[in-house]
Amino acid sequence: VYVCGVSISSDFPTTPQAFKKFGFGGSAILSKINPSGSAFVYSTFLDQTQQAANAVVVDAQGHAFVCGNHMALSGLDTTNGFVARMNPQGSQMLWWQSIGGTATDLARSVAIDP
């Protein structure tokens, strides 16, 4: 089971091998829960503050692809979408891409081509 979203909690649970153990000011999160629902396989913050994860899909190798929204990196007061690829252990972000222009652009869904 995979869950993504946003946390503003100072005590959001992360796992020892997490990509990022702390987030600030509203940070996107990604968690993988074991099949019985009793424990995290991994739980991590993603890369940016002022970021929310909206959707996740997982490929056959276990890589999680997460999309969401973040404050634009250009310094403008606007929101852009993003997509990121995490390794199967949730310990490394393989890549992250901002999607958008000078106005508000949102990413709400993600799919992968088999």
N, C-alpha and C positions, 0 to 999 in steps of 0.2 A: 504494500500500500504506500503510495506517495502522496504527500501533502505539501502545498506551497501556499504562501500568503505573505503577510507583513506582521512584524512584531515591533512594539515600542517598549516592551518589557525589559527591564534590566536583568531579569533572571530567567529569560527564555532558555529552555534546556537544549544544550548542544552536546555532542558526543566528543570523546577525546581526539578523534582523528578529523574533526570538523575542518572544513576549508577556512572558515572564520568563526571564532567562538564568541565574538561580541559584535553588536550592531548599535547604531546610534540614530536617534531622530526618525525612527520608522525605517526599518531595514527589511528587505525581502528575506524570506526563510524557505528552506527546502528540507523536508524530513522524509525518511524512508522508515516505515514501521514493519516489524516482522509479521508473518502471516496470521499469527494468533492475536495480534494487536496488543501484545503485552510489553513490548520494548522497542526502542529505536534501534534500527540497524545503523543509521546515521541521522544526524540533525545538525544543520549548519545555517549560518547567515550567508547571504550572497555578497557581492562585492561593494555595493554602493549604499550610502545613506539616502534618505528620501526616495526610497524605492519600494515597490510592491510587486510581488509575483502573482500572476493571475492564472496561469495554466502550466501544466507539466505533462510531458509524454516521455516514454522510455523506449529505447530501441532494444533489439534482441540481445545486444551485448551488455545492457544495463546502464548505458549512458542516459542521464536525465537531461532533457531539453526543457528549459524554463523560459517563459515569456512573461513580460509585465511592463511596468511603467517606472520611469525615473525622472528626476529633475534634469533638465537639459544640461549638458556639459559645457555648452557655449557661454554660460553666464547669463543667458536670457531667462526671464521668469516664465518658463514654459515647461511642458512635460513631453517627453518622447517615450516611445516604446523601446524594449530591449528583448534580446533573446540570448541565452547562454547555454553552454554545454558543460555538464559536470561529469567527472569520471564516475565509474560504478561504485566507488567507495565513498563518494561525497567529500573527498579530501582535496580535490584539485579542480579548479575551474579551467577547462581546456580552452575555451574562448568565450568572449562576450561581445555583442554587437549592438550599438545603439541604432534605433530605426526612427527616423523622423526628420523634420525640417524646422523652420522657424516658428511654426504654430504648434498647437497641441496635437500630438499623434499618440495613439494608444495601441498597445498590443494585448489582445484579450484571449487569443487562442493560438495553439501551436500544434502542428502535425508533422510527421516525418514521412518521407517517401520510402516505402519498403524497398 
